[in-house]
């Protein structure tokens, strides 16, 4: 094998390593994006629950607690 062929093979190996590194990085980015999507879905669900609670209180304000022990009123 001559020097030129050796250099070409070395260049191909370097390119393969670079391409594999880029592919791994893209997979990590994709995984992070999917994880962020899940977090934002959970956040949206929590916000929706809070909205429903707030709407319920706006329509029907909470009543003051009723005394469990009626005898305390007679004292």
PDB file with one MODEL, atoms N, CA, C and O in Angstrom:
MODEL        1
ATOM      1  N   UNK A   1       0.860  -1.163   0.000  1.00  0.00           N
ATOM      2  CA  UNK A   1       0.000   0.000   0.000  1.00  0.00           C
ATOM      3  C   UNK A   1       0.912   1.234   0.000  1.00  0.00           C
ATOM      4  O   UNK A   1       1.835   1.342   0.807  1.00  0.00           O
ATOM      5  N   UNK A   2       0.636   2.135  -0.902  1.00  0.00           N
ATOM      6  CA  UNK A   2       1.478   3.328  -0.989  1.00  0.00           C
ATOM      7  C   UNK A   2       0.991   4.409  -0.024  1.00  0.00           C
ATOM      8  O   UNK A   2      -0.054   4.253   0.608  1.00  0.00           O
ATOM      9  N   UNK A   3       1.731   5.482   0.089  1.00  0.00           N
ATOM     10  CA  UNK A   3       1.437   6.559   1.039  1.00  0.00           C
ATOM     11  C   UNK A   3       0.119   7.243   0.718  1.00  0.00           C
ATOM     12  O   UNK A   3      -0.630   7.628   1.615  1.00  0.00           O
ATOM     13  N   UNK A   4      -0.154   7.388  -0.564  1.00  0.00           N
ATOM     14  CA  UNK A   4      -1.394   8.073  -0.968  1.00  0.00           C
ATOM     15  C   UNK A   4      -2.619   7.268  -0.543  1.00  0.00           C
ATOM     16  O   UNK A   4      -3.580   7.827  -0.016  1.00  0.00           O
ATOM     17  N   UNK A   5      -2.585   5.974  -0.771  1.00  0.00           N
ATOM     18  CA  UNK A   5      -3.698   5.109  -0.384  1.00  0.00           C
ATOM     19  C   UNK A   5      -3.867   5.114   1.132  1.00  0.00           C
ATOM     20  O   UNK A   5      -4.991   5.128   1.634  1.00  0.00           O
ATOM     21  N   UNK A   6      -2.779   5.102   1.842  1.00  0.00           N
ATOM     22  CA  UNK A   6      -2.826   5.137   3.298  1.00  0.00           C
ATOM     23  C   UNK A   6      -3.467   6.431   3.787  1.00  0.00           C
ATOM     24  O   UNK A   6      -4.280   6.412   4.711  1.00  0.00           O
ATOM     25  N   UNK A   7      -3.107   7.551   3.173  1.00  0.00           N
ATOM     26  CA  UNK A   7      -3.700   8.839   3.544  1.00  0.00           C
ATOM     27  C   UNK A   7      -5.198   8.861   3.258  1.00  0.00           C
ATOM     28  O   UNK A   7      -5.986   9.383   4.046  1.00  0.00           O
ATOM     29  N   UNK A   8      -5.578   8.286   2.118  1.00  0.00           N
ATOM     30  CA  UNK A   8      -6.998   8.254   1.758  1.00  0.00           C
ATOM     31  C   UNK A   8      -7.791   7.414   2.759  1.00  0.00           C
ATOM     32  O   UNK A   8      -8.884   7.803   3.170  1.00  0.00           O
ATOM     33  N   UNK A   9      -7.244   6.270   3.147  1.00  0.00           N
ATOM     34  CA  UNK A   9      -7.922   5.416   4.123  1.00  0.00           C
ATOM     35  C   UNK A   9      -8.027   6.112   5.480  1.00  0.00           C
ATOM     36  O   UNK A   9      -9.045   6.006   6.164  1.00  0.00           O
ATOM     37  N   UNK A  10      -6.966   6.823   5.859  1.00  0.00           N
ATOM     38  CA  UNK A  10      -7.002   7.559   7.116  1.00  0.00           C
ATOM     39  C   UNK A  10      -8.058   8.659   7.055  1.00  0.00           C
ATOM     40  O   UNK A  10      -8.775   8.880   8.031  1.00  0.00           O
ATOM     41  N   UNK A  11      -8.161   9.343   5.935  1.00  0.00           N
ATOM     42  CA  UNK A  11      -9.160  10.400   5.760  1.00  0.00           C
ATOM     43  C   UNK A  11     -10.571   9.823   5.831  1.00  0.00           C
ATOM     44  O   UNK A  11     -11.463  10.418   6.436  1.00  0.00           O
ATOM     45  N   UNK A  12     -10.767   8.664   5.212  1.00  0.00           N
ATOM     46  CA  UNK A  12     -12.081   8.010   5.246  1.00  0.00           C
ATOM     47  C   UNK A  12     -12.436   7.630   6.684  1.00  0.00           C
ATOM     48  O   UNK A  12     -13.575   7.817   7.110  1.00  0.00           O
ATOM     49  N   UNK A  13     -11.467   7.099   7.434  1.00  0.00           N
ATOM     50  CA  UNK A  13     -11.714   6.747   8.838  1.00  0.00           C
ATOM     51  C   UNK A  13     -12.087   7.979   9.655  1.00  0.00           C
ATOM     52  O   UNK A  13     -12.997   7.924  10.482  1.00  0.00           O
ATOM     53  N   UNK A  14     -11.392   9.086   9.429  1.00  0.00           N
ATOM     54  CA  UNK A  14     -11.692  10.326  10.145  1.00  0.00           C
ATOM     55  C   UNK A  14     -13.090  10.827   9.793  1.00  0.00           C
ATOM     56  O   UNK A  14     -13.831  11.289  10.661  1.00  0.00           O
ATOM     57  N   UNK A  15     -13.440  10.733   8.516  1.00  0.00           N
ATOM     58  CA  UNK A  15     -14.773  11.168   8.089  1.00  0.00           C
ATOM     59  C   UNK A  15     -15.849  10.287   8.716  1.00  0.00           C
ATOM     60  O   UNK A  15     -16.884  10.782   9.161  1.00  0.00           O
ATOM     61  N   UNK A  16     -15.601   8.980   8.748  1.00  0.00           N
ATOM     62  CA  UNK A  16     -16.562   8.066   9.367  1.00  0.00           C
ATOM     63  C   UNK A  16     -16.745   8.387  10.854  1.00  0.00           C
ATOM     64  O   UNK A  16     -17.865   8.375  11.364  1.00  0.00           O
ATOM     65  N   UNK A  17     -15.650   8.671  11.533  1.00  0.00           N
ATOM     66  CA  UNK A  17     -15.725   9.025  12.954  1.00  0.00           C
ATOM     67  C   UNK A  17     -16.515  10.311  13.142  1.00  0.00           C
ATOM     68  O   UNK A  17     -17.339  10.414  14.050  1.00  0.00           O
ATOM     69  N   UNK A  18     -16.261  11.291  12.282  1.00  0.00           N
ATOM     70  CA  UNK A  18     -16.967  12.570  12.368  1.00  0.00           C
ATOM     71  C   UNK A  18     -18.463  12.376  12.121  1.00  0.00           C
ATOM     72  O   UNK A  18     -19.294  12.923  12.846  1.00  0.00           O
ATOM     73  N   UNK A  19     -18.795  11.601  11.101  1.00  0.00           N
ATOM     74  CA  UNK A  19     -20.203  11.353  10.769  1.00  0.00           C
ATOM     75  C   UNK A  19     -20.896  10.618  11.916  1.00  0.00           C
ATOM     76  O   UNK A  19     -22.036  10.935  12.256  1.00  0.00           O
ATOM     77  N   UNK A  20     -20.218   9.645  12.508  1.00  0.00           N
ATOM     78  CA  UNK A  20     -20.802   8.911  13.636  1.00  0.00           C
ATOM     79  C   UNK A  20     -21.004   9.840  14.831  1.00  0.00           C
ATOM     80  O   UNK A  20     -22.019   9.763  15.524  1.00  0.00           O
ATOM     81  N   UNK A  21     -20.037  10.709  15.062  1.00  0.00           N
ATOM     82  CA  UNK A  21     -20.157  11.673  16.154  1.00  0.00           C
ATOM     83  C   UNK A  21     -21.350  12.592  15.934  1.00  0.00           C
ATOM     84  O   UNK A  21     -22.106  12.866  16.866  1.00  0.00           O
ATOM     85  N   UNK A  22     -21.518  13.064  14.717  1.00  0.00           N
ATOM     86  CA  UNK A  22     -22.655  13.931  14.392  1.00  0.00           C
ATOM     87  C   UNK A  22     -23.976  13.183  14.570  1.00  0.00           C
ATOM     88  O   UNK A  22     -24.943  13.746  15.083  1.00  0.00           O
ATOM     89  N   UNK A  23     -24.019  11.923  14.150  1.00  0.00           N
ATOM     90  CA  UNK A  23     -25.241  11.123  14.290  1.00  0.00           C
ATOM     91  C   UNK A  23     -25.586  10.936  15.770  1.00  0.00           C
ATOM     92  O   UNK A  23     -26.751  11.034  16.156  1.00  0.00           O
ATOM     93  N   UNK A  24     -24.575  10.667  16.594  1.00  0.00           N
ATOM     94  CA  UNK A  24     -24.809  10.517  18.037  1.00  0.00           C
ATOM     95  C   UNK A  24     -25.331  11.815  18.638  1.00  0.00           C
ATOM     96  O   UNK A  24     -26.251  11.803  19.456  1.00  0.00           O
ATOM     97  N   UNK A  25     -24.743  12.927  18.232  1.00  0.00           N
ATOM     98  CA  UNK A  25     -25.182  14.229  18.731  1.00  0.00           C
ATOM     99  C   UNK A  25     -26.620  14.508  18.324  1.00  0.00           C
ATOM    100  O   UNK A  25     -27.404  15.010  19.129  1.00  0.00           O
ATOM    101  N   UNK A  26     -26.973  14.191  17.089  1.00  0.00           N
ATOM    102  CA  UNK A  26     -28.350  14.406  16.623  1.00  0.00           C
ATOM    103  C   UNK A  26     -29.326  13.543  17.409  1.00  0.00           C
ATOM    104  O   UNK A  26     -30.430  13.992  17.719  1.00  0.00           O
ATOM    105  N   UNK A  27     -28.946  12.326  17.735  1.00  0.00           N
ATOM    106  CA  UNK A  27     -29.821  11.465  18.531  1.00  0.00           C
ATOM    107  C   UNK A  27     -30.013  12.037  19.934  1.00  0.00           C
ATOM    108  O   UNK A  27     -31.111  11.978  20.487  1.00  0.00           O
ATOM    109  N   UNK A  28     -28.947  12.589  20.505  1.00  0.00           N
ATOM    110  CA  UNK A  28     -29.069  13.219  21.825  1.00  0.00           C
ATOM    111  C   UNK A  28     -29.992  14.424  21.767  1.00  0.00           C
ATOM    112  O   UNK A  28     -30.812  14.626  22.663  1.00  0.00           O
ATOM    113  N   UNK A  29     -29.865  15.222  20.721  1.00  0.00           N
ATOM    114  CA  UNK A  29     -30.728  16.391  20.559  1.00  0.00           C
ATOM    115  C   UNK A  29     -32.177  15.953  20.405  1.00  0.00           C
ATOM    116  O   UNK A  29     -33.072  16.535  21.018  1.00  0.00           O
ATOM    117  N   UNK A  30     -32.410  14.942  19.596  1.00  0.00           N
ATOM    118  CA  UNK A  30     -33.775  14.439  19.395  1.00  0.00           C
ATOM    119  C   UNK A  30     -34.366  13.940  20.710  1.00  0.00           C
ATOM    120  O   UNK A  30     -35.525  14.216  21.021  1.00  0.00           O
ATOM    121  N   UNK A  31     -33.573  13.213  21.473  1.00  0.00           N
ATOM    122  CA  UNK A  31     -34.041  12.703  22.765  1.00  0.00           C
ATOM    123  C   UNK A  31     -34.394  13.850  23.709  1.00  0.00           C
ATOM    124  O   UNK A  31     -35.400  13.793  24.416  1.00  0.00           O
ATOM    125  N   UNK A  32     -33.566  14.881  23.714  1.00  0.00           N
ATOM    126  CA  UNK A  32     -33.823  16.045  24.567  1.00  0.00           C
ATOM    127  C   UNK A  32     -35.096  16.759  24.145  1.00  0.00           C
ATOM    128  O   UNK A  32     -35.878  17.184  24.996  1.00  0.00           O
ATOM    129  N   UNK A  33     -35.314  16.896  22.846  1.00  0.00           N
ATOM    130  CA  UNK A  33     -36.522  17.555  22.342  1.00  0.00           C
ATOM    131  C   UNK A  33     -37.764  16.762  22.732  1.00  0.00           C
ATOM    132  O   UNK A  33     -38.771  17.345  23.133  1.00  0.00           O
ATOM    133  N   UNK A  34     -37.701  15.447  22.620  1.00  0.00           N
ATOM    134  CA  UNK A  34     -38.836  14.602  23.010  1.00  0.00           C
ATOM    135  C   UNK A  34     -39.108  14.757  24.507  1.00  0.00           C
ATOM    136  O   UNK A  34     -40.262  14.856  24.924  1.00  0.00           O
ATOM    137  N   UNK A  35     -38.049  14.778  25.307  1.00  0.00           N
ATOM    138  CA  UNK A  35     -38.209  14.941  26.755  1.00  0.00           C
ATOM    139  C   UNK A  35     -38.817  16.305  27.082  1.00  0.00           C
ATOM    140  O   UNK A  35     -39.699  16.402  27.936  1.00  0.00           O
ATOM    141  N   UNK A  36     -38.352  17.350  26.411  1.00  0.00           N
ATOM    142  CA  UNK A  36     -38.919  18.686  26.620  1.00  0.00           C
ATOM    143  C   UNK A  36     -40.389  18.723  26.220  1.00  0.00           C
ATOM    144  O   UNK A  36     -41.202  19.358  26.893  1.00  0.00           O
ATOM    145  N   UNK A  37     -40.732  18.045  25.127  1.00  0.00           N
ATOM    146  CA  UNK A  37     -42.131  17.979  24.702  1.00  0.00           C
ATOM    147  C   UNK A  37     -42.999  17.358  25.780  1.00  0.00           C
ATOM    148  O   UNK A  37     -44.104  17.832  26.045  1.00  0.00           O
ATOM    149  N   UNK A  38     -42.503  16.307  26.396  1.00  0.00           N
ATOM    150  CA  UNK A  38     -43.244  15.649  27.475  1.00  0.00           C
ATOM    151  C   UNK A  38     -43.414  16.583  28.672  1.00  0.00           C
ATOM    152  O   UNK A  38     -44.484  16.642  29.276  1.00  0.00           O
ATOM    153  N   UNK A  39     -42.358  17.304  29.005  1.00  0.00           N
ATOM    154  CA  UNK A  39     -42.430  18.246  30.131  1.00  0.00           C
ATOM    155  C   UNK A  39     -43.453  19.333  29.844  1.00  0.00           C
ATOM    156  O   UNK A  39     -44.242  19.688  30.721  1.00  0.00           O
ATOM    157  N   UNK A  40     -43.451  19.868  28.624  1.00  0.00           N
ATOM    158  CA  UNK A  40     -44.405  20.922  28.283  1.00  0.00           C
ATOM    159  C   UNK A  40     -45.843  20.395  28.254  1.00  0.00           C
ATOM    160  O   UNK A  40     -46.773  21.130  28.585  1.00  0.00           O
ATOM    161  N   UNK A  41     -46.034  19.140  27.865  1.00  0.00           N
ATOM    162  CA  UNK A  41     -47.376  18.557  27.912  1.00  0.00           C
ATOM    163  C   UNK A  41     -47.852  18.452  29.358  1.00  0.00           C
ATOM    164  O   UNK A  41     -49.006  18.760  29.656  1.00  0.00           O
ATOM    165  N   UNK A  42     -46.976  18.023  30.248  1.00  0.00           N
ATOM    166  CA  UNK A  42     -47.335  17.943  31.666  1.00  0.00           C
ATOM    167  C   UNK A  42     -47.655  19.328  32.219  1.00  0.00           C
ATOM    168  O   UNK A  42     -48.609  19.495  32.979  1.00  0.00           O
ATOM    169  N   UNK A  43     -46.859  20.311  31.837  1.00  0.00           N
ATOM    170  CA  UNK A  43     -47.095  21.680  32.286  1.00  0.00           C
ATOM    171  C   UNK A  43     -48.435  22.191  31.769  1.00  0.00           C
ATOM    172  O   UNK A  43     -49.186  22.825  32.511  1.00  0.00           O
ATOM    173  N   UNK A  44     -48.736  21.922  30.510  1.00  0.00           N
ATOM    174  CA  UNK A  44     -50.019  22.351  29.939  1.00  0.00           C
ATOM    175  C   UNK A  44     -51.177  21.705  30.687  1.00  0.00           C
ATOM    176  O   UNK A  44     -52.198  22.351  30.926  1.00  0.00           O
ATOM    177  N   UNK A  45     -51.028  20.443  31.055  1.00  0.00           N
ATOM    178  CA  UNK A  45     -52.071  19.742  31.806  1.00  0.00           C
ATOM    179  C   UNK A  45     -52.263  20.390  33.182  1.00  0.00           C
ATOM    180  O   UNK A  45     -53.394  20.576  33.630  1.00  0.00           O
ATOM    181  N   UNK A  46     -51.162  20.730  33.843  1.00  0.00           N
ATOM    182  CA  UNK A  46     -51.259  21.371  35.158  1.00  0.00           C
ATOM    183  C   UNK A  46     -51.917  22.742  35.049  1.00  0.00           C
ATOM    184  O   UNK A  46     -52.731  23.110  35.896  1.00  0.00           O
ATOM    185  N   UNK A  47     -51.571  23.493  34.020  1.00  0.00           N
ATOM    186  CA  UNK A  47     -52.178  24.813  33.822  1.00  0.00           C
ATOM    187  C   UNK A  47     -53.670  24.668  33.576  1.00  0.00           C
ATOM    188  O   UNK A  47     -54.465  25.449  34.100  1.00  0.00           O
ATOM    189  N   UNK A  48     -54.059  23.673  32.781  1.00  0.00           N
ATOM    190  CA  UNK A  48     -55.476  23.434  32.494  1.00  0.00           C
ATOM    191  C   UNK A  48     -56.229  23.092  33.774  1.00  0.00           C
ATOM    192  O   UNK A  48     -57.341  23.574  33.992  1.00  0.00           O
ATOM    193  N   UNK A  49     -55.624  22.258  34.622  1.00  0.00           N
ATOM    194  CA  UNK A  49     -56.266  21.920  35.896  1.00  0.00           C
ATOM    195  C   UNK A  49     -56.445  23.161  36.759  1.00  0.00           C
ATOM    196  O   UNK A  49     -57.493  23.342  37.379  1.00  0.00           O
ATOM    197  N   UNK A  50     -55.438  24.007  36.803  1.00  0.00           N
ATOM    198  CA  UNK A  50     -55.531  25.241  37.585  1.00  0.00           C
ATOM    199  C   UNK A  50     -56.617  26.154  37.024  1.00  0.00           C
ATOM    200  O   UNK A  50     -57.362  26.784  37.774  1.00  0.00           O
ATOM    201  N   UNK A  51     -56.699  26.216  35.704  1.00  0.00           N
ATOM    202  CA  UNK A  51     -57.728  27.045  35.071  1.00  0.00           C
ATOM    203  C   UNK A  51     -59.118  26.557  35.464  1.00  0.00           C
ATOM    204  O   UNK A  51     -59.997  27.361  35.775  1.00  0.00           O
ATOM    205  N   UNK A  52     -59.317  25.239  35.450  1.00  0.00           N
ATOM    206  CA  UNK A  52     -60.615  24.683  35.823  1.00  0.00           C
ATOM    207  C   UNK A  52     -60.938  24.993  37.283  1.00  0.00           C
ATOM    208  O   UNK A  52     -62.084  25.301  37.610  1.00  0.00           O
ATOM    209  N   UNK A  53     -59.949  24.916  38.153  1.00  0.00           N
ATOM    210  CA  UNK A  53     -60.163  25.229  39.569  1.00  0.00           C
ATOM    211  C   UNK A  53     -60.526  26.696  39.739  1.00  0.00           C
ATOM    212  O   UNK A  53     -61.451  27.027  40.481  1.00  0.00           O
ATOM    213  N   UNK A  54     -59.812  27.565  39.065  1.00  0.00           N
ATOM    214  CA  UNK A  54     -60.092  29.004  39.160  1.00  0.00           C
ATOM    215  C   UNK A  54     -61.481  29.316  38.625  1.00  0.00           C
ATOM    216  O   UNK A  54     -62.220  30.092  39.231  1.00  0.00           O
ATOM    217  N   UNK A  55     -61.843  28.719  37.497  1.00  0.00           N
ATOM    218  CA  UNK A  55     -63.177  28.954  36.931  1.00  0.00           C
ATOM    219  C   UNK A  55     -64.261  28.490  37.896  1.00  0.00           C
ATOM    220  O   UNK A  55     -65.289  29.151  38.044  1.00  0.00           O
ATOM    221  N   UNK A  56     -64.035  27.364  38.548  1.00  0.00           N
ATOM    222  CA  UNK A  56     -65.011  26.840  39.501  1.00  0.00           C
ATOM    223  C   UNK A  56     -65.189  27.816  40.664  1.00  0.00           C
ATOM    224  O   UNK A  56     -66.314  28.047  41.108  1.00  0.00           O
ATOM    225  N   UNK A  57     -64.109  28.383  41.155  1.00  0.00           N
ATOM    226  CA  UNK A  57     -64.198  29.353  42.252  1.00  0.00           C
ATOM    227  C   UNK A  57     -64.824  30.663  41.806  1.00  0.00           C
ATOM    228  O   UNK A  57     -65.495  31.327  42.597  1.00  0.00           O
ATOM    229  N   UNK A  58     -64.619  31.043  40.561  1.00  0.00           N
ATOM    230  CA  UNK A  58     -65.234  32.270  40.069  1.00  0.00           C
ATOM    231  C   UNK A  58     -66.741  32.114  39.937  1.00  0.00           C
ATOM    232  O   UNK A  58     -67.494  33.048  40.211  1.00  0.00           O
ATOM    233  N   UNK A  59     -67.178  30.938  39.520  1.00  0.00           N
ATOM    234  CA  UNK A  59     -68.608  30.677  39.357  1.00  0.00           C
ATOM    235  C   UNK A  59     -69.262  30.460  40.713  1.00  0.00           C
ATOM    236  O   UNK A  59     -70.319  31.029  40.984  1.00  0.00           O
ATOM    237  N   UNK A  60     -68.660  29.659  41.558  1.00  0.00           N
ATOM    238  CA  UNK A  60     -69.197  29.353  42.881  1.00  0.00           C
ATOM    239  C   UNK A  60     -68.096  29.572  43.905  1.00  0.00           C
ATOM    240  O   UNK A  60     -67.250  28.699  44.101  1.00  0.00           O
ATOM    241  N   UNK A  61     -68.097  30.721  44.555  1.00  0.00           N
ATOM    242  CA  UNK A  61     -67.054  30.969  45.560  1.00  0.00           C
ATOM    243  C   UNK A  61     -67.139  29.935  46.677  1.00  0.00           C
ATOM    244  O   UNK A  61     -68.227  29.453  46.991  1.00  0.00           O
ATOM    245  N   UNK A  62     -66.023  29.597  47.268  1.00  0.00           N
ATOM    246  CA  UNK A  62     -66.055  28.604  48.351  1.00  0.00           C
ATOM    247  C   UNK A  62     -66.837  29.130  49.548  1.00  0.00           C
ATOM    248  O   UNK A  62     -66.764  30.312  49.887  1.00  0.00           O
ATOM    249  N   UNK A  63     -67.575  28.242  50.172  1.00  0.00           N
ATOM    250  CA  UNK A  63     -68.367  28.623  51.348  1.00  0.00           C
ATOM    251  C   UNK A  63     -67.496  28.506  52.587  1.00  0.00           C
ATOM    252  O   UNK A  63     -66.571  27.695  52.639  1.00  0.00           O
ATOM    253  N   UNK A  64     -67.800  29.322  53.580  1.00  0.00           N
ATOM    254  CA  UNK A  64     -67.038  29.185  54.824  1.00  0.00           C
ATOM    255  C   UNK A  64     -67.314  27.826  55.444  1.00  0.00           C
ATOM    256  O   UNK A  64     -68.405  27.280  55.281  1.00  0.00           O
ATOM    257  N   UNK A  65     -66.354  27.284  56.141  1.00  0.00           N
ATOM    258  CA  UNK A  65     -66.564  25.963  56.739  1.00  0.00           C
ATOM    259  C   UNK A  65     -67.698  25.988  57.755  1.00  0.00           C
ATOM    260  O   UNK A  65     -67.852  26.937  58.523  1.00  0.00           O
ATOM    261  N   UNK A  66     -68.474  24.935  57.736  1.00  0.00           N
ATOM    262  CA  UNK A  66     -69.588  24.780  58.672  1.00  0.00           C
ATOM    263  C   UNK A  66     -69.042  24.108  59.921  1.00  0.00           C
ATOM    264  O   UNK A  66     -68.234  23.183  59.843  1.00  0.00           O
ATOM    265  N   UNK A  67     -69.490  24.581  61.059  1.00  0.00           N
ATOM    266  CA  UNK A  67     -69.021  24.008  62.309  1.00  0.00           C
ATOM    267  C   UNK A  67     -69.499  22.570  62.425  1.00  0.00           C
ATOM    268  O   UNK A  67     -70.670  22.273  62.189  1.00  0.00           O
ATOM    269  N   UNK A  68     -68.609  21.707  62.781  1.00  0.00           N
ATOM    270  CA  UNK A  68     -68.947  20.296  62.934  1.00  0.00           C
ATOM    271  C   UNK A  68     -69.654  20.069  64.257  1.00  0.00           C
ATOM    272  O   UNK A  68     -70.472  19.158  64.388  1.00  0.00           O
ATOM    273  N   UNK A  69     -69.348  20.870  65.199  1.00  0.00           N
ATOM    274  CA  UNK A  69     -69.908  20.701  66.536  1.00  0.00           C
ATOM    275  C   UNK A  69     -70.916  21.822  66.801  1.00  0.00           C
ATOM    276  O   UNK A  69     -70.507  22.928  67.154  1.00  0.00           O
ATOM    277  N   UNK A  70     -72.228  21.569  66.640  1.00  0.00           N
ATOM    278  CA  UNK A  70     -73.225  22.625  66.842  1.00  0.00           C
ATOM    279  C   UNK A  70     -73.254  23.157  68.266  1.00  0.00           C
ATOM    280  O   UNK A  70     -73.703  24.281  68.489  1.00  0.00           O
ATOM    281  N   UNK A  71     -72.792  22.389  69.224  1.00  0.00           N
ATOM    282  CA  UNK A  71     -72.828  22.853  70.607  1.00  0.00           C
ATOM    283  C   UNK A  71     -71.907  24.045  70.824  1.00  0.00           C
ATOM    284  O   UNK A  71     -72.108  24.811  71.766  1.00  0.00           O
ATOM    285  N   UNK A  72     -70.918  24.214  69.986  1.00  0.00           N
ATOM    286  CA  UNK A  72     -70.018  25.351  70.159  1.00  0.00           C
ATOM    287  C   UNK A  72     -70.737  26.661  69.887  1.00  0.00           C
ATOM    288  O   UNK A  72     -70.321  27.709  70.382  1.00  0.00           O
ATOM    289  N   UNK A  73     -71.813  26.618  69.103  1.00  0.00           N
ATOM    290  CA  UNK A  73     -72.575  27.833  68.830  1.00  0.00           C
ATOM    291  C   UNK A  73     -73.406  28.235  70.045  1.00  0.00           C
ATOM    292  O   UNK A  73     -73.661  29.420  70.255  1.00  0.00           O
ATOM    293  N   UNK A  74     -73.819  27.281  70.826  1.00  0.00           N
ATOM    294  CA  UNK A  74     -74.657  27.594  71.982  1.00  0.00           C
ATOM    295  C   UNK A  74     -73.849  28.126  73.150  1.00  0.00           C
ATOM    296  O   UNK A  74     -74.409  28.680  74.096  1.00  0.00           O
ATOM    297  N   UNK A  75     -72.544  27.963  73.089  1.00  0.00           N
ATOM    298  CA  UNK A  75     -71.712  28.475  74.178  1.00  0.00           C
ATOM    299  C   UNK A  75     -71.573  29.933  73.989  1.00  0.00           C
ATOM    300  O   UNK A  75     -70.911  30.599  74.785  1.00  0.00           O
TER     301      UNK A  75
ENDMDL
END
